[in-house]
Amino acid sequence: MTPSPGRSRIAYPRLAVLLALAIVLSMAEALLLPPLGVPGAKWGLANIISLLVLLTFGFRAALVIAVVRVTLVSLLLGTFLGLGFWLSLGGGFFSVIVMGLALRLPKFGLLGVSILGATAHNLAQLAVYALVMGSTGIFYLLPPLLGFALLTGSITGMVVQRLRQY
């Protein structure tokens, strides 16, 4: 596979390392970190990588990394094609789309983009769950999930701001 115009071959090894790091962060979150106390609320550590890739390599690369990460982690955890897989896939996909669009808006800084991404992730997960279960009752979780999106999106944004210095 040849790099797209304007991209050097060096991008592929870097993307592979970032994908591996995203997988490690997802696995660590799933296996080591305590739950946040609200069904569906997660720390979102792998979103650090999604946002870094979006900023460094662009929208398409970030979307690919998010989809491949969710797929590989679900295979490793034994949840492939289960409800958790679809929730993660919907959340990761929609989050990258929203962050990619928000980056084009002049009023949004990195922290705002990250918070929007976390919010989009939660909204997509609730929507996928509502579609699969045929009920909108799950949206009662929206207020606490939005609170966690503010917290985790802020943390992700601050980490990415720090990492971009290097």
N, C-alpha and C positions, 0 to 999 in steps of 0.2 A: 504494500500500500504506500503510495507516495503522499507526502504532505500536501495540504491545500496551498494554493498560491499565497505567499506572504508568511507562511509558517515554515520554520526550519524543522529538520528531522529531530532536533533536540527536544521538541515538544512532546513526542510520543513517550520517551522514557520518563519525563517529568510527570506526564499525565498518569502513567502506570504507577509511579510512586505515590502520587496523590490518591489514586484509586485504592491502592493497598492501605494507605493511611486511613481513608474513609471507612474501609472495611474493618480495620482494627478498632477505630473509634466506635463504630456501630456495635461490634461484638462486645467491646468493653462496657458500653452502655447497657446492652441487653443482659449481660451476665454479671456485672459487678456493681453498677450504680443502683442506689435505692430508688424505688418508684416515687413519683412526686405527689401521690395521694389522690389524684383525679384520674379516672379511667381515660386512657389515651394520651395523658400528659407525659412527655419524654424530655430529656435534656437536649436532644438534638445536636449532639457533638459532631456528627458527620456533616451537618449543615455548614460548619466552618469550612470544610473542604469544598462543598458545593459553591459557596460564595467566593472562595479564593479562586477556584477554577473559572467561575463566571467572570470575575474581574481580570484574570490573567490570560485566559485562553478563549473566552467568549461563550456565547449562549449555547451553541451546538455542543461544544465540549462539556459544558456543565450538565446539560441534559443527558448526554451519554453517560457521564460519570454517575449521575444520580440513578439512572435506570439500571446500569450494570451493578452498582453497589447494592441496591435493593435486591436484585435478583441473586447475586452471589451470597449475600448475607442470609437471605431466606433459605437458600440451599444448605448453607452451613448450619443453620438453626433448625432445619427440618420443617420449615413453614411454607415452602414454595407452593404457590397457588392456593394457599389457605387464606382466610380472611385477613390475617396480619400482613400477608404479602400485598394484597390489593390495597389495604389501608396505607401501607408504606409507599407503595408505588404511586398511588394517587396523590398523597401528600408531597412526596419528593418532586414529582413531575410538576404539579401546580405551583409549588414553592419556587422552583427555578424559573418558571414562566413569569410569575409575578415579580420576582427580583430582577429578571432581565428587563421587563417593562419599566419597573421603577427606576432602574439605573439610567434610563433615557430621559427621565423627568428632572428638570433642573433644581427643583425644590427639595429633592430627597438626598440626604447624605447617606453614608454607609450604614450608620446606625438605624436610620429609618428604613432603608432597604432591607436590612436584616430582620427588623421587627415585622415588616410586611411579609417577608418570606415565612417567618414562623407562624404568623396569623393565617396565611394562605395554606400552609401545611395542615393546620388544625381544621380549617374550614373544609378542605378537600377530604380529609379523613372522615369528618362527620357526614359529608355528602355521600361518600362511598358507602359508609355504614348504613345510612338511611336508604340508599338504593338497594343494597343487598338484603336488608331486613324488611324493606317495604314499610318503614315507619319513620316519621320525622321526630318522634319522641326523644331521640338521642340529642337533639339540639338543646336540651336543657343543660347539657354540659358546656355550652358555648361560653357563658360568662367566666367560669373558672379557667377554661382553656385559653381564653383571650388574656387573662391575667398572667398565665404561665407563658404565653407567647411573648408578652411584653418583657418578662424576666429573661427567658432563654434567648429571645431574639436580641436583647440588649447585650447579653453575655457574648453571644456569637459575634455580633457586630464589633464589640470592643476587642475581642481576641483577633479578629481579622484585621482591624486597624493596626494592632500591634505587629502582627505577622507581616503586614505589607511594608513595614519599615525595613525588613530584611529582604 
